[in-house]
Amino acid sequence: MYAEVPDGEAEDELASAINTTPLVDVMLVLLIIFLITIPVVTHTVALQLPKDVTQPRQTKPDNVNIAITKDGDLLE
């Protein structure tokens, strides 16, 4: 009339097996997402950017150099 309760050892044997089906499902979904996003990321648009021209900055007498000492005094 009542169902027999399994031993504790039998439960341990069942719990020790790792179910890899969810892992495989997640890996397949990640693979599909990766394969779909690669063409989007590698799609390029031709641009003509302006050329960078750097010229050294000349120090002119108009520049003011100041310094502050650790006591808070202003030096020019």
Residue pairs with C-beta under 8 A, 6 or more apart in sequence:
64 76
65 76
66 74
66 75
66 76
67 74
67 75
68 74
68 75
69 75
